[in-house]
């Protein structure tokens, strides 16, 4: 009977580096997800086969069968009727790559986690957190299919609410991976280091950012970016014409394309102000790199947002806008962690003795 190895010293540095690699893969998936949405490829694969679906159609007959299934959904019948097989293969490619990346992330997380657990190299107190992140990743796969299903029977696109859940969950996972990696790096520097806490001010800033990301997902899902290609005014008005004020408040702020676009534009400044204040606090806490990351990513994101609008949602700019949005989340997690860092007992005693 095979016995588990004897307890080995924890390896926080190695585990932290591994988590950052997984976070980089999640970032890539967010970018590919943006391309998938912008090329309207998300409904091209109408079945969810977590294992066998990793292999794309290889023969002409298999391609025709996949195409036949796509021809049965409303998006084909009402929008893409008459598209060629090669056009279908193009949109199929992006959705397949998106799902393949999801499978790769699952393996890149689960297999090393099992290895570190087998070697008993996971520091005390981090096992449950890592398992929770793995479970959240599995849930994200189910959320992705739940999103796709919303566009297979009645709609010609996916629910923008489900799209928002899918995107926000991915960004939350990425932020959680980065936060945990930073905790482990601190532990590698000092065996007495304790996990950082989410301070109230940092939580407030992250909530401001959450609202902006949600509005961005709604803007994408509703194609609300196309309602105006001028900035700062929207079609010569500060508050655009075309808003339907007769619905409920939630319906207006979440489903009216003109109002959602308007809110996404101007809430960005509230989120940016909060992030810049968080950057200042991170700098005072001794983490200048986090401050630089926030200023660089937020400034670039604002410029890209404006450029995307005035270009009429040009694909390269729109993809970059989503990519840098994910970098803003990474920078915010970095800064919030710096603000919430806690000194080890040894550090505290050395400071009090001075």
JOVENWO-V260126 format. One record per residue. N is the residue number from 0. RES is the residue in one letter. OMEGA is omega in degrees with one decimal (none if undefined). Layout:
# JOVENWO-V260126
N|RES|OMEGA, N|RES|OMEGA
This chain:
# JOVENWO-V260126
0|X|-177.9, 1|X|179.6, 2|X|175.5, 3|X|179.9, 4|X|176.6, 5|X|-178.6, 6|X|177.3, 7|X|177.9, 8|X|176.3, 9|X|-177.8, 10|X|-176.6, 11|X|-178.5, 12|X|-179.9, 13|X|-179.6, 14|X|177.9, 15|X|177.8, 16|X|177.2, 17|X|-179.5, 18|X|176.7, 19|X|175.6, 20|X|177.4, 21|X|177.6, 22|X|177.3, 23|X|176.8, 24|X|176.8, 25|X|176.2, 26|X|178.2, 27|X|-180.0, 28|X|176.1, 29|X|179.4, 30|X|179.1, 31|X|175.3, 32|X|176.7, 33|X|177.4, 34|X|179.6, 35|X|179.6, 36|X|-175.0, 37|X|176.6, 38|X|179.9, 39|X|-177.8, 40|X|-167.8, 41|X|-178.2, 42|X|-175.1, 43|X|176.9, 44|X|-170.0, 45|X|179.0, 46|X|177.1, 47|X|178.2, 48|X|-172.4, 49|X|-176.8, 50|X|-176.5, 51|X|179.6, 52|X|177.4, 53|X|179.7, 54|X|-179.4, 55|X|173.7, 56|X|-176.6, 57|X|-179.5, 58|X|179.1, 59|X|-179.8, 60|X|178.8, 61|X|177.1, 62|X|-179.5, 63|X|178.1, 64|X|177.3, 65|X|178.7, 66|X|179.3, 67|X|178.2, 68|X|178.6, 69|X|-178.5, 70|X|-178.9, 71|X|-175.9, 72|X|-176.5, 73|X|-177.7, 74|X|178.4, 75|X|-174.0, 76|X|-174.2, 77|X|-175.7, 78|X|-170.9, 79|X|-179.9, 80|X|178.8, 81|X|180.0, 82|X|-178.2, 83|X|177.4, 84|X|-179.9, 85|X|175.7, 86|X|177.5, 87|X|-179.8, 88|X|178.0, 89|X|-178.9, 90|X|177.2, 91|X|-177.2, 92|X|-175.8, 93|X|177.6, 94|X|178.8, 95|X|178.0, 96|X|179.2, 97|X|179.9, 98|X|178.8, 99|X|176.9, 100|X|176.6, 101|X|178.0, 102|X|-179.9, 103|X|178.3, 104|X|178.5, 105|X|179.1, 106|X|-178.6, 107|X|177.2, 108|X|-171.7, 109|X|-174.5, 110|X|175.7, 111|X|178.0, 112|X|177.1, 113|X|179.9, 114|X|179.6, 115|X|178.1, 116|X|179.1, 117|X|179.3, 118|X|-177.0, 119|X|-177.6, 120|X|-179.4, 121|X|-179.7, 122|X|-179.7, 123|X|178.3, 124|X|-177.3, 125|X|-178.0, 126|X|-178.4, 127|X|179.3, 128|X|179.5, 129|X|177.3, 130|X|179.0, 131|X|177.2, 132|X|177.0, 133|X|179.3, 134|X|178.9, 135|X|175.4, 136|X|175.7, 137|X|176.9, 138|X|179.9, 139|X|175.7, 140|X|177.8, 141|X|177.7, 142|X|178.5, 143|X|178.8, 144|X|175.4, 145|X|177.1, 146|X|-178.6, 147|X|-178.6, 148|X|-178.5, 149|X|-178.8, 150|X|-174.7, 151|X|-172.7, 152|X|-175.1, 153|X|-176.4, 154|X|173.1, 155|X|175.9, 156|X|-179.4, 157|X|176.0, 158|X|179.4, 159|X|174.3, 160|X|179.9, 161|X|175.1, 162|X|179.6, 163|X|178.5, 164|X|-178.1, 165|X|-178.7, 166|X|-177.2, 167|X|177.2, 168|X|178.0, 169|X|-179.5, 170|X|176.4, 171|X|177.9, 172|X|179.4, 173|X|177.8, 174|X|178.3, 175|X|177.2, 176|X|-179.4, 177|X|-179.3, 178|X|-179.1, 179|X|177.4, 180|X|179.7, 181|X|174.6, 182|X|-178.3, 183|X|176.0, 184|X|176.6, 185|X|178.8, 186|X|177.6, 187|X|178.8, 188|X|-179.1, 189|X|-179.1, 190|X|-179.7, 191|X|-178.7, 192|X|179.9, 193|X|-179.7, 194|X|177.4, 195|X|177.1, 196|X|176.7, 197|X|-177.7, 198|X|-178.0, 199|X|-179.4, 200|X|178.6, 201|X|177.6, 202|X|178.6, 203|X|179.7, 204|X|178.9, 205|X|175.8, 206|X|174.3, 207|X|178.9, 208|X|178.4, 209|X|179.7, 210|X|179.9, 211|X|178.1, 212|X|177.8, 213|X|177.0, 214|X|176.7, 215|X|177.4, 216|X|176.6, 217|X|178.8, 218|X|179.2, 219|X|-175.7, 220|X|179.7, 221|X|-172.6, 222|X|-175.9, 223|X|178.1, 224|X|-176.5, 225|X|-174.9, 226|X|177.6, 227|X|176.3, 228|X|176.5, 229|X|179.9, 230|X|3.6, 231|X|178.7, 232|X|175.4, 233|X|-178.8, 234|X|176.1, 235|X|178.3, 236|X|174.2, 237|X|172.2, 238|X|-169.8, 239|X|169.4, 240|X|178.6, 241|X|178.5, 242|X|176.3, 243|X|-175.9, 244|X|-172.8, 245|X|-177.0, 246|X|176.2, 247|X|-179.1, 248|X|-179.4, 249|X|179.5, 250|X|-179.3, 251|X|-173.9, 252|X|-178.3, 253|X|-172.4, 254|X|177.7, 255|X|-174.2, 256|X|-178.4, 257|X|-178.3, 258|X|178.7, 259|X|177.9, 260|X|179.3, 261|X|-179.3, 262|X|179.9, 263|X|178.5, 264|X|-167.8, 265|X|173.4, 266|X|179.1, 267|X|-178.3, 268|X|175.4, 269|X|178.6, 270|X|-179.5, 271|X|179.2, 272|X|178.2, 273|X|-179.6, 274|X|178.4, 275|X|176.0, 276|X|176.1, 277|X|178.2, 278|X|179.3, 279|X|178.7, 280|X|177.5, 281|X|178.1, 282|X|178.1, 283|X|178.8, 284|X|176.4, 285|X|-178.5, 286|X|-178.3, 287|X|-178.7, 288|X|178.5, 289|X|178.2, 290|X|178.7, 291|X|-178.7, 292|X|179.5, 293|X|-178.3, 294|X|-178.6, 295|X|-176.0, 296|X|-178.8, 297|X|178.2, 298|X|178.4, 299|X|-178.5, 300|X|178.4, 301|X|179.4, 302|X|179.4, 303|X|178.6, 304|X|178.9, 305|X|-179.6, 306|X|179.1, 307|X|-180.0, 308|X|-173.8, 309|X|177.1, 310|X|-175.4, 311|X|-179.5, 312|X|173.6, 313|X|-173.2, 314|X|-178.2, 315|X|-179.5, 316|X|180.0, 317|X|177.9, 318|X|177.5, 319|X|178.9, 320|X|178.7, 321|X|-179.4, 322|X|-178.8, 323|X|173.4, 324|X|176.7, 325|X|177.1, 326|X|175.2, 327|X|177.7, 328|X|179.3, 329|X|179.3, 330|X|179.0, 331|X|177.2, 332|X|178.4, 333|X|-177.6, 334|X|179.3, 335|X|177.7, 336|X|179.4, 337|X|179.5, 338|X|-176.9, 339|X|179.6, 340|X|-179.1, 341|X|179.2, 342|X|175.0, 343|X|177.9, 344|X|179.4, 345|X|178.7, 346|X|-178.1, 347|X|-178.3, 348|X|-179.7, 349|X|179.1, 350|X|-177.1, 351|X|-178.8, 352|X|-178.9, 353|X|none
